[in-house]
């Protein structure tokens, strides 16, 4: 079948159909289908599909798919996926993945991972790791590790270890160790050792030893020895020796010797000798 009219043109052939109409042109062929409408353009081809519409443009091609729409732009490429949307921007590429969204920003890259979200900020990078979250701040960096959290502060540095916690304060540094904890204070330094405990005070220093305990006080210093205990008082100093005990009193001094005992009193001085003994 063949049909042709002329003015306001129409053409039709049949079997392997071809149709052409005119004025605001319309074209159709049949096997390996092609369709075209002209003003407000629409095009469709069939095998290895292509579709195009116009004004508020839409394009689709197929096999290794490609899609484009126009107003509020959307673009998609399929194999080795690429996606772009426009207003409230979203971008995605694939294989070595990159993702970006726009308002309430989210960014992600894939190999050598980088992640950023925004508003209640979160940041993560991967190799040579850095992590940051925000508002109730948390920070972690890596290689010679550094960690910080914020509210109820905790800080840690790793090699050459330094630790600080806050509220019920704890401080620790390492190598030439220093430790401090707080509230019922405890302090320790390491080389040339110094130790202090606070409530029920205990103090110890190391080289040229000094020891002090408190409440029922005990004091000891080391070089040119000094010793003092408190209740039932005992005192000893050395080199130019002095000894004093308290209850049932005994006193002894050394050079220019003086001795005094108390109950069954004995008194002895040395230079220009005097001696007194009273037996009860």
Backbone bond lengths (Angstrom), bond angles and torsions (degrees), N, CA, C in turn:
res aa  C-N    CA-C-N  psi(-1)  N-CA   C-N-CA  omega(-1)  CA-C   N-CA-C  phi
1 X - - - 1.468 - - 1.526 109.61 -
2 X 1.321 117.90 132.10 1.457 124.41 174.06 1.520 106.64 -128.98
3 X 1.264 120.61 130.99 1.463 124.67 176.98 1.521 107.63 -130.32
4 X 1.283 117.50 132.25 1.463 121.57 174.05 1.507 108.36 -139.00
5 X 1.279 121.23 128.09 1.463 125.41 164.65 1.507 104.84 -118.03
6 X 1.323 119.64 163.54 1.462 120.57 -164.13 1.524 114.61 -108.86
7 X 1.359 119.24 -63.06 1.470 121.30 -175.49 1.520 108.17 -91.05
8 X 1.359 115.05 121.40 1.479 121.79 -162.99 1.498 106.41 75.36
9 X 1.368 112.80 50.55 1.466 127.18 -165.54 1.525 113.71 -44.69
10 X 1.340 118.23 131.66 1.466 124.59 170.55 1.511 107.16 -130.59
11 X 1.235 122.50 131.52 1.461 125.30 174.44 1.526 107.43 -130.04
12 X 1.284 118.27 132.27 1.457 122.31 174.20 1.512 108.50 -137.63
13 X 1.306 120.47 126.75 1.462 125.07 167.55 1.520 105.35 -116.95
14 X 1.313 118.61 156.09 1.463 120.84 -172.49 1.517 110.99 -128.62
15 X 1.335 116.37 151.93 1.457 128.82 -174.50 1.523 107.99 69.51
16 X 1.378 112.60 98.22 1.458 122.13 -161.18 1.506 105.28 77.08
17 X 1.365 115.05 48.68 1.462 127.96 -168.50 1.511 113.18 -46.74
18 X 1.324 118.82 131.49 1.462 124.75 171.43 1.513 106.37 -126.71
19 X 1.248 120.92 131.55 1.457 125.34 177.68 1.514 108.08 -130.84
20 X 1.278 119.87 132.73 1.451 124.17 170.79 1.514 107.81 -133.08
21 X 1.282 120.99 123.43 1.458 125.71 171.33 1.513 105.98 -117.29
22 X 1.304 119.29 157.25 1.459 121.75 -173.60 1.513 111.52 -130.74
23 X 1.332 115.74 166.41 1.450 129.90 -165.42 1.531 108.44 68.83
24 X 1.384 111.23 106.04 1.467 121.48 -165.72 1.530 105.38 59.60
25 X 1.352 116.01 63.25 1.469 128.67 -165.96 1.525 113.46 -43.57
26 X 1.302 117.16 139.01 1.456 124.78 172.63 1.512 109.14 -129.36
27 X 1.296 122.93 126.26 1.466 126.87 -179.82 1.517 108.83 -127.26
28 X 1.292 118.35 133.33 1.454 122.66 173.46 1.515 109.58 -136.57
29 X 1.305 121.03 130.22 1.460 124.70 164.32 1.523 105.51 -115.52
30 X 1.303 119.26 165.80 1.461 120.60 -162.61 1.524 115.28 -109.17
31 X 1.354 118.76 -64.36 1.468 121.12 -175.07 1.529 107.84 -85.68
32 X 1.398 116.34 123.33 1.456 121.35 -164.75 1.512 105.94 69.30
33 X 1.352 114.44 55.29 1.466 127.21 -166.34 1.516 113.48 -45.35
34 X 1.335 119.38 130.72 1.466 125.25 171.55 1.510 106.51 -129.11
35 X 1.247 120.99 129.87 1.476 124.88 177.69 1.518 108.07 -130.62
36 X 1.302 119.17 134.08 1.454 123.34 174.42 1.511 109.51 -135.79
37 X 1.289 118.97 128.63 1.471 125.39 166.22 1.509 105.14 -111.20
38 X 1.310 122.68 142.22 1.462 123.44 -161.05 1.526 115.71 -94.62
39 X 1.341 120.15 -64.02 1.471 121.55 -175.89 1.520 107.91 -94.97
40 X 1.359 114.91 122.33 1.469 122.29 -158.22 1.503 105.43 76.67
41 X 1.377 113.68 52.25 1.466 125.55 -166.46 1.521 113.02 -47.66
42 X 1.327 117.88 127.01 1.466 124.52 171.40 1.514 106.59 -127.80
43 X 1.264 119.99 129.05 1.458 124.48 177.77 1.519 108.36 -129.27
44 X 1.287 118.32 132.64 1.444 122.45 171.37 1.515 108.66 -134.17
45 X 1.321 120.07 124.54 1.462 124.74 166.92 1.521 105.50 -113.18
46 X 1.321 117.65 156.15 1.463 118.39 -163.80 1.516 116.21 -103.26
47 X 1.279 124.94 -62.45 1.465 123.52 -170.61 1.527 108.17 -93.43
48 X 1.385 114.95 121.49 1.460 120.74 -160.14 1.507 105.48 73.71
49 X 1.366 114.46 54.82 1.466 127.17 -165.15 1.516 113.98 -47.36
50 X 1.339 119.03 132.89 1.462 125.39 172.00 1.513 107.08 -129.14
51 X 1.254 120.60 129.99 1.463 124.64 174.79 1.514 108.23 -128.41
52 X 1.288 119.17 130.65 1.456 123.41 173.89 1.511 109.05 -135.51
53 X 1.307 119.57 127.74 1.461 124.51 166.71 1.524 105.89 -117.09
54 X 1.314 119.13 161.57 1.463 121.13 -173.11 1.517 110.93 -133.46
55 X 1.336 117.03 150.61 1.465 128.57 -173.38 1.518 108.88 70.58
56 X 1.352 111.56 99.25 1.474 121.17 -159.35 1.516 105.32 74.71
57 X 1.373 114.45 51.25 1.470 125.61 -168.52 1.520 113.16 -48.92
58 X 1.326 118.65 132.01 1.468 125.14 172.14 1.516 106.60 -128.23
59 X 1.281 119.02 127.65 1.463 123.47 176.78 1.522 108.17 -127.42
60 X 1.277 117.88 132.73 1.449 122.81 171.36 1.518 109.06 -134.63
61 X 1.296 119.81 125.69 1.459 123.30 167.04 1.524 106.29 -117.98
62 X 1.318 119.77 161.07 1.464 120.98 -169.71 1.520 112.15 -131.44
63 X 1.350 115.25 156.79 1.462 127.25 -175.47 1.518 108.17 71.41
64 X 1.404 111.99 97.26 1.460 122.08 -162.53 1.506 105.19 75.74
65 X 1.364 114.80 52.11 1.471 126.76 -165.89 1.513 113.82 -47.08
66 X 1.300 118.70 135.84 1.460 126.24 173.13 1.522 109.07 -130.11
67 X 1.304 120.31 124.93 1.465 124.29 179.61 1.514 109.25 -127.36
68 X 1.284 118.64 133.33 1.456 123.37 172.45 1.518 109.30 -135.04
69 X 1.317 118.76 127.54 1.471 123.32 164.33 1.519 105.62 -113.45
70 X 1.308 118.52 165.25 1.460 120.54 -161.75 1.524 115.80 -108.98
71 X 1.349 119.06 -62.26 1.471 122.13 -175.40 1.521 108.09 -87.74
72 X 1.378 115.90 122.25 1.477 121.26 -163.32 1.514 105.81 69.96
73 X 1.358 114.30 56.81 1.469 125.64 -166.39 1.524 113.82 -45.73
74 X 1.338 118.65 130.03 1.467 125.29 172.10 1.518 106.95 -128.33
75 X 1.280 119.63 127.70 1.465 124.19 176.19 1.521 107.97 -127.89
76 X 1.303 117.56 133.39 1.449 121.81 173.13 1.518 109.84 -135.31
77 X 1.308 117.46 126.59 1.465 124.12 167.09 1.518 105.64 -109.93
78 X 1.314 119.43 141.01 1.467 122.51 -164.43 1.522 115.91 -93.58
79 X 1.335 120.06 -62.93 1.466 122.17 -174.48 1.525 108.29 -88.29
80 X 1.399 115.39 118.30 1.456 121.72 -161.13 1.508 105.27 74.89
81 X 1.374 114.06 56.54 1.471 125.38 -166.06 1.521 113.31 -48.50
82 X 1.335 119.28 127.50 1.464 125.78 171.49 1.517 106.80 -128.49
83 X 1.280 118.97 127.53 1.466 123.64 177.99 1.516 108.76 -128.47
84 X 1.297 118.67 132.33 1.448 122.97 170.84 1.515 108.97 -134.28
85 X 1.321 117.61 124.04 1.472 123.45 166.73 1.508 106.02 -110.86
86 X 1.320 119.39 158.97 1.461 120.77 -161.09 1.519 115.98 -106.63
87 X 1.321 120.37 -62.40 1.469 123.27 -173.88 1.526 107.97 -95.53
88 X 1.381 115.29 118.48 1.467 123.25 -159.62 1.519 105.73 75.83
89 X 1.368 114.59 54.71 1.472 125.49 -165.68 1.523 113.95 -47.10
90 X 1.324 118.22 130.31 1.469 124.95 171.86 1.520 107.02 -128.82
91 X 1.276 120.58 126.64 1.456 124.69 176.96 1.519 108.47 -124.76
92 X 1.292 118.51 130.19 1.450 122.76 173.77 1.515 109.87 -135.29
93 X 1.323 119.64 126.36 1.457 124.29 167.09 1.521 106.29 -116.66
94 X 1.320 118.20 161.56 1.462 120.45 -173.83 1.524 111.44 -133.76
95 X 1.347 115.82 152.00 1.462 127.24 -172.96 1.515 108.85 71.02
96 X 1.391 110.30 97.05 1.453 121.01 -160.42 1.503 105.08 76.58
97 X 1.386 114.81 51.39 1.469 125.52 -167.68 1.518 113.62 -50.20
98 X 1.338 119.27 132.45 1.460 125.76 171.15 1.518 107.15 -127.70
99 X 1.289 119.25 127.05 1.471 123.92 177.85 1.516 109.07 -127.66
100 X 1.307 118.39 131.72 1.451 122.88 172.49 1.517 109.79 -136.19
101 X 1.329 117.37 125.58 1.471 123.02 165.94 1.516 106.33 -112.29
102 X 1.316 118.93 160.90 1.461 121.02 -162.36 1.524 116.20 -105.99
103 X 1.339 119.73 -63.67 1.469 122.72 -175.34 1.518 108.18 -90.06
104 X 1.389 114.92 121.53 1.472 121.67 -162.48 1.511 105.08 72.59
105 X 1.354 115.02 56.27 1.473 126.01 -165.78 1.525 113.76 -46.37
106 X 1.344 117.86 130.13 1.464 124.80 171.77 1.518 107.27 -127.64
107 X 1.287 118.77 127.84 1.465 123.16 176.81 1.524 108.83 -129.20
108 X 1.286 118.26 131.38 1.447 122.49 173.04 1.518 110.80 -137.76
109 X 1.321 118.58 125.68 1.465 123.89 165.32 1.513 106.36 -110.66
110 X 1.297 119.33 160.25 1.464 121.62 -162.57 1.527 116.02 -104.58
111 X 1.354 119.36 -65.49 1.459 121.63 -174.35 1.521 108.40 -88.85
112 X 1.393 115.52 121.49 1.462 121.17 -162.38 1.499 105.30 73.03
113 X 1.372 114.40 55.45 1.469 125.69 -166.14 1.517 114.28 -47.24
114 X 1.351 118.08 130.20 1.461 124.71 171.48 1.522 107.27 -127.62
115 X 1.296 118.39 127.27 1.465 123.01 177.18 1.518 108.91 -128.71
116 X 1.295 118.28 130.58 1.453 122.89 171.10 1.512 109.64 -134.61
117 X 1.321 118.20 124.50 1.458 123.99 167.47 1.516 106.33 -114.71
118 X 1.319 118.69 154.32 1.464 121.33 -174.07 1.521 110.92 -130.02
119 X 1.346 116.65 149.47 1.463 127.88 -171.74 1.512 107.86 74.49
120 X 1.366 112.10 99.30 1.462 121.22 -161.07 1.513 104.74 74.39
121 X 1.370 115.24 54.47 1.468 125.31 -167.34 1.520 113.57 -50.41
122 X 1.339 117.74 130.84 1.466 124.72 171.95 1.522 107.32 -126.91
123 X 1.297 118.40 127.40 1.469 122.49 176.65 1.521 108.79 -128.61
124 X 1.289 118.32 130.78 1.453 122.76 172.84 1.512 110.11 -137.88
125 X 1.328 118.94 126.10 1.456 123.32 163.99 1.518 105.72 -114.28
126 X 1.313 118.56 165.59 1.463 120.86 -163.08 1.523 116.51 -109.21
127 X 1.346 119.33 -63.49 1.457 121.89 -174.94 1.517 108.60 -89.87
128 X 1.370 115.75 119.21 1.464 121.88 -161.60 1.500 105.46 75.65
129 X 1.372 114.16 55.88 1.470 125.26 -165.32 1.521 114.86 -50.94
130 X 1.353 118.27 130.31 1.462 124.79 170.06 1.525 107.50 -130.06
131 X 1.295 118.60 128.83 1.464 122.84 175.45 1.518 108.77 -127.43
132 X 1.294 118.76 129.71 1.458 122.54 173.40 1.511 109.65 -135.29
133 X 1.324 118.26 125.99 1.463 124.58 166.81 1.527 106.20 -114.20
134 X 1.322 118.60 157.00 1.468 120.87 -172.03 1.526 111.50 -131.40
135 X 1.343 116.13 149.52 1.461 127.47 -173.86 1.516 107.83 73.02
136 X 1.370 112.74 96.87 1.460 122.44 -159.79 1.515 104.84 76.82
137 X 1.375 115.06 51.19 1.467 125.49 -168.51 1.515 113.72 -49.18
138 X 1.345 118.09 130.55 1.462 124.87 171.68 1.522 107.44 -125.02
139 X 1.285 118.94 127.60 1.462 123.29 176.96 1.519 108.86 -128.13
140 X 1.304 117.67 130.89 1.452 122.22 170.12 1.516 109.28 -132.70
141 X 1.312 118.27 121.49 1.471 123.74 170.79 1.524 106.50 -114.21
142 X 1.310 117.92 157.08 1.459 120.63 -174.16 1.526 112.33 -132.02
143 X 1.323 115.15 163.31 1.456 129.53 -165.97 1.507 107.53 74.66
144 X 1.373 111.37 103.96 1.457 122.63 -164.98 1.531 105.27 60.80
145 X 1.342 115.88 64.27 1.467 127.22 -166.57 1.518 115.10 -45.68
146 X 1.341 117.25 136.69 1.459 124.58 173.50 1.522 108.94 -128.02
147 X 1.318 118.72 125.02 1.471 123.24 179.92 1.520 109.82 -125.75
148 X 1.308 118.29 131.97 1.458 122.82 173.30 1.513 110.08 -135.91
149 X 1.328 118.82 127.58 1.458 123.75 163.69 1.519 106.41 -112.68
150 X 1.327 118.86 165.54 1.460 121.09 -162.05 1.525 116.21 -109.63
151 X 1.354 118.61 -62.63 1.466 121.76 -175.68 1.523 107.92 -86.79
152 X 1.370 115.61 120.36 1.466 121.38 -164.05 1.515 105.44 71.98
153 X 1.358 114.50 57.28 1.473 124.73 -166.42 1.525 114.02 -48.14
154 X 1.347 117.74 129.55 1.461 124.98 171.18 1.525 107.74 -127.85
155 X 1.294 118.59 127.17 1.472 123.16 177.27 1.522 109.16 -127.75
156 X 1.310 117.90 132.86 1.454 122.19 173.87 1.516 110.55 -135.57
157 X 1.315 117.72 126.66 1.466 125.34 165.83 1.514 106.00 -108.56
158 X 1.327 119.45 141.88 1.469 121.97 -162.57 1.524 116.93 -92.95
159 X 1.337 120.01 -65.90 1.456 121.83 -176.26 1.513 108.08 -92.39
160 X 1.369 115.51 120.53 1.453 122.65 -158.26 1.499 104.76 78.16
161 X 1.376 114.30 53.68 1.464 124.26 -167.82 1.518 113.09 -49.59
162 X 1.347 117.40 124.56 1.470 123.87 171.47 1.516 107.00 -126.94
163 X 1.304 118.69 125.71 1.464 122.90 178.69 1.514 109.28 -125.82
164 X 1.303 117.82 131.32 1.456 122.18 170.52 1.514 109.22 -131.98
165 X 1.311 118.69 123.78 1.462 124.45 166.91 1.517 106.68 -112.47
166 X 1.310 118.08 156.08 1.471 121.44 -172.07 1.527 110.45 -129.85
167 X 1.321 118.00 146.34 1.464 127.66 -174.33 1.521 107.87 75.40
168 X 1.351 112.54 98.85 1.453 121.52 -161.07 1.513 105.04 75.06
169 X 1.367 114.88 52.95 1.476 125.20 -167.35 1.518 113.90 -49.81
170 X 1.349 117.84 131.41 1.467 124.75 171.80 1.522 107.74 -127.08
171 X 1.286 119.37 127.39 1.461 123.36 174.29 1.522 108.61 -125.37
172 X 1.293 117.24 129.43 1.450 121.57 173.65 1.520 109.53 -135.22
173 X 1.315 119.34 126.76 1.462 123.93 166.23 1.522 106.28 -115.31
174 X 1.324 118.21 161.64 1.458 120.83 -173.77 1.526 111.26 -133.00
175 X 1.334 116.42 151.31 1.465 127.10 -173.53 1.515 108.41 71.60
176 X 1.367 111.79 96.93 1.456 121.21 -160.60 1.503 105.27 77.04
177 X 1.379 115.04 51.06 1.475 125.17 -168.31 1.521 113.26 -50.34
178 X 1.348 117.21 131.35 1.467 124.23 171.08 1.521 107.17 -127.58
179 X 1.308 118.83 126.69 1.464 123.31 176.71 1.517 108.68 -125.70
180 X 1.291 117.76 131.88 1.460 122.57 170.96 1.515 108.57 -134.59
181 X 1.305 118.85 126.16 1.457 122.95 166.80 1.525 106.36 -117.45
182 X 1.325 118.88 161.05 1.465 120.63 -168.32 1.524 112.01 -132.46
183 X 1.355 116.16 154.37 1.458 127.03 -174.73 1.524 107.24 73.23
184 X 1.371 112.60 96.09 1.455 121.61 -162.56 1.515 105.40 77.22
185 X 1.369 115.50 50.91 1.473 126.20 -167.36 1.518 113.79 -47.56
186 X 1.329 115.91 132.85 1.467 123.55 172.84 1.516 108.61 -128.28
187 X 1.317 119.40 124.43 1.465 123.79 179.41 1.523 109.74 -125.27
188 X 1.311 117.67 132.28 1.455 121.64 172.15 1.519 109.89 -135.46
189 X 1.328 119.17 126.18 1.466 124.38 165.91 1.528 106.14 -109.64
190 X 1.317 118.38 160.86 1.458 120.64 -162.62 1.527 115.84 -105.71
191 X 1.348 118.66 -63.28 1.463 121.50 -175.04 1.520 108.39 -86.93
192 X 1.379 116.45 120.81 1.462 121.01 -163.40 1.502 105.74 72.06
193 X 1.374 115.52 57.06 1.469 126.24 -166.69 1.528 114.17 -46.22
194 X 1.327 118.09 129.33 1.467 124.77 172.31 1.530 107.28 -127.76
195 X 1.290 119.16 126.66 1.464 123.49 176.37 1.521 108.54 -126.66
196 X 1.293 118.35 133.09 1.458 122.89 172.72 1.515 109.81 -135.53
197 X 1.316 117.25 125.48 1.465 124.24 167.59 1.515 106.09 -108.80
198 X 1.318 120.27 143.00 1.458 123.01 -163.34 1.524 116.36 -96.07
199 X 1.342 118.94 -60.56 1.463 121.76 -174.90 1.523 107.85 -88.77
200 X 1.357 115.83 117.96 1.461 121.32 -162.28 1.517 105.29 75.21
201 X 1.362 114.90 56.89 1.474 125.26 -166.40 1.530 114.02 -48.64
202 X 1.332 117.31 127.16 1.461 124.36 172.30 1.523 106.87 -128.34
203 X 1.291 119.36 128.47 1.464 124.04 178.07 1.520 109.36 -128.35
204 X 1.297 117.72 132.60 1.452 121.71 171.37 1.522 109.35 -135.63
205 X 1.320 118.84 124.83 1.466 124.34 167.00 1.527 106.15 -109.65
206 X 1.313 119.04 162.10 1.459 120.54 -162.66 1.529 115.68 -106.56
207 X 1.346 118.71 -63.91 1.465 121.20 -174.31 1.518 108.06 -90.91
208 X 1.355 116.71 122.24 1.456 121.81 -162.38 1.503 106.09 72.25
209 X 1.379 114.72 56.18 1.461 125.37 -165.76 1.523 113.92 -48.54
210 X 1.333 117.56 130.35 1.462 124.06 173.04 1.524 106.87 -128.32
211 X 1.285 120.11 126.88 1.463 123.64 177.39 1.515 108.37 -125.56
212 X 1.294 118.65 131.33 1.459 122.85 173.65 1.516 108.80 -135.22
213 X 1.305 119.23 126.00 1.467 124.70 167.69 1.525 106.65 -114.42
214 X 1.309 119.18 159.69 1.464 121.14 -173.48 1.530 111.19 -133.28
215 X 1.335 116.19 149.84 1.462 127.65 -173.63 1.525 107.37 73.88
216 X 1.362 111.48 98.39 1.456 120.58 -161.60 1.519 105.13 75.10
217 X 1.391 114.75 51.93 1.470 125.63 -168.04 1.517 113.46 -49.36
218 X 1.335 117.83 132.36 1.464 125.27 172.29 1.514 107.04 -126.77
219 X 1.292 119.81 128.22 1.465 123.91 176.79 1.525 108.62 -128.41
220 X 1.300 117.72 132.73 1.451 121.87 172.86 1.522 109.34 -137.73
221 X 1.316 119.15 125.77 1.470 124.34 166.64 1.521 106.39 -109.81
222 X 1.314 119.26 163.13 1.462 121.07 -164.45 1.521 115.23 -106.29
223 X 1.344 118.25 -61.55 1.463 121.07 -175.92 1.525 108.35 -81.01
224 X 1.374 113.99 126.62 1.465 121.62 -166.28 1.509 106.07 58.17
225 X 1.306 113.49 66.48 1.459 126.51 -166.15 1.526 113.95 -45.44
226 X 1.326 118.19 131.94 1.467 125.01 172.62 1.524 107.14 -126.20
227 X 1.264 120.22 127.60 1.462 124.38 178.15 1.514 108.87 -129.45
228 X 1.269 119.73 133.08 1.454 123.81 173.00 1.520 109.45 -138.96
229 X 1.316 118.95 126.81 1.468 124.40 165.78 1.522 106.37 -110.16
230 X 1.313 119.81 164.22 1.451 120.66 -162.97 1.523 115.74 -107.81
231 X 1.344 118.65 -62.58 1.462 121.86 -174.88 1.532 107.55 -89.50
232 X 1.372 116.06 123.22 1.464 121.28 -164.00 1.512 105.46 70.32
233 X 1.372 114.53 55.72 1.466 125.97 -166.03 1.527 113.83 -45.83
234 X 1.337 117.14 129.78 1.462 124.58 173.30 1.516 107.35 -125.80
235 X 1.269 119.91 128.80 1.459 123.96 176.62 1.529 108.72 -129.76
236 X 1.284 119.07 132.83 1.452 123.01 172.15 1.521 108.74 -136.63
237 X 1.294 120.83 125.51 1.465 126.07 167.62 1.525 106.16 -115.66
238 X 1.319 119.35 157.42 1.464 121.89 -175.41 1.531 110.05 -128.55
239 X 1.311 118.98 150.05 1.462 129.25 -172.79 1.522 108.62 69.40
240 X 1.319 111.72 100.14 1.456 121.75 -160.83 1.506 105.02 75.28
241 X 1.393 114.61 53.16 1.462 125.13 -169.40 1.524 113.35 -48.52
242 X 1.343 117.81 132.19 1.465 123.59 171.92 1.528 107.01 -128.96
243 X 1.252 120.46 128.51 1.461 123.60 174.73 1.523 107.67 -126.98
244 X 1.260 119.02 131.99 1.457 123.24 174.70 1.515 108.19 -138.59
245 X 1.295 120.66 125.97 1.460 124.28 164.75 1.518 105.91 -112.65
246 X 1.311 120.64 169.89 1.452 120.61 -162.69 1.518 115.65 -113.69
247 X 1.305 118.62 -57.98 1.469 121.34 -173.63 1.534 107.42 -92.90
248 X 1.390 116.08 120.08 1.470 122.43 -162.32 1.514 105.96 72.59
249 X 1.364 114.75 55.51 1.477 126.13 -165.70 1.516 113.82 -47.97
250 X 1.337 117.34 131.37 1.454 123.82 170.58 1.516 107.05 -129.67
251 X 1.252 121.73 133.31 1.464 125.44 176.01 1.519 107.99 -129.94
252 X 1.264 117.95 134.89 1.460 121.79 173.14 1.517 108.00 -137.80
253 X 1.301 119.90 126.57 1.470 124.64 166.47 1.513 105.96 -110.75
254 X 1.310 121.22 165.54 1.457 121.75 -162.52 1.522 114.97 -108.46
255 X 1.356 118.20 -63.66 1.463 120.50 -173.75 1.528 107.84 -91.06
256 X 1.333 116.79 123.02 1.466 121.67 -164.29 1.502 105.88 72.32
257 X 1.373 112.89 58.10 1.462 124.29 -164.19 1.524 113.00 -49.31
258 X 1.340 117.11 130.81 1.466 123.83 173.74 1.522 106.77 -127.80
259 X 1.243 122.11 127.88 1.464 124.89 176.91 1.518 108.54 -129.12
260 X 1.277 118.73 134.92 1.455 122.27 173.20 1.513 108.20 -137.63
261 X 1.288 120.03 123.74 1.463 124.16 167.15 1.515 106.43 -109.53
262 X 1.299 120.60 165.69 1.454 121.01 -164.29 1.521 115.14 -110.71
263 X 1.336 119.60 -61.21 1.473 122.23 -175.50 1.536 107.34 -90.40
264 X 1.347 117.42 123.29 1.464 121.99 -164.34 1.513 105.39 70.74
265 X 1.360 114.32 57.48 1.469 125.27 -163.43 1.517 113.14 -50.57
266 X 1.363 116.41 130.45 1.465 123.49 173.04 1.507 107.51 -126.10
267 X 1.271 120.28 126.90 1.465 123.63 175.22 1.526 107.67 -127.83
268 X 1.289 119.01 130.03 1.456 122.81 176.35 1.516 107.76 -137.98
269 X 1.324 120.21 127.14 1.460 123.94 166.84 1.521 105.97 -113.45
270 X 1.287 119.73 164.29 1.460 122.84 -167.31 1.516 112.65 -109.43
271 X 1.351 118.39 -54.99 1.460 121.89 -177.70 1.515 107.65 -75.49
272 X 1.353 116.80 127.35 1.465 122.15 -170.46 1.513 107.06 55.58
273 X 1.342 115.79 67.31 1.459 126.62 -164.73 1.521 113.23 -48.44
274 X 1.361 115.56 130.68 1.464 122.63 172.44 1.517 105.61 -130.63
275 X 1.322 117.02 139.36 1.464 119.80 177.16 1.520 108.84 -138.93
276 X 1.297 116.98 133.98 1.466 122.16 176.63 1.521 108.29 -133.24
277 X 1.304 119.68 129.83 1.453 122.87 174.89 1.527 107.61 -130.13
278 X 1.286 118.75 130.59 1.461 124.10 173.88 1.528 107.13 -126.27
279 X 1.313 116.69 120.73 1.446 119.71 175.55 1.517 108.25 -99.43
280 X 1.300 116.13 132.92 1.450 119.01 -179.98 1.504 109.67 -68.53
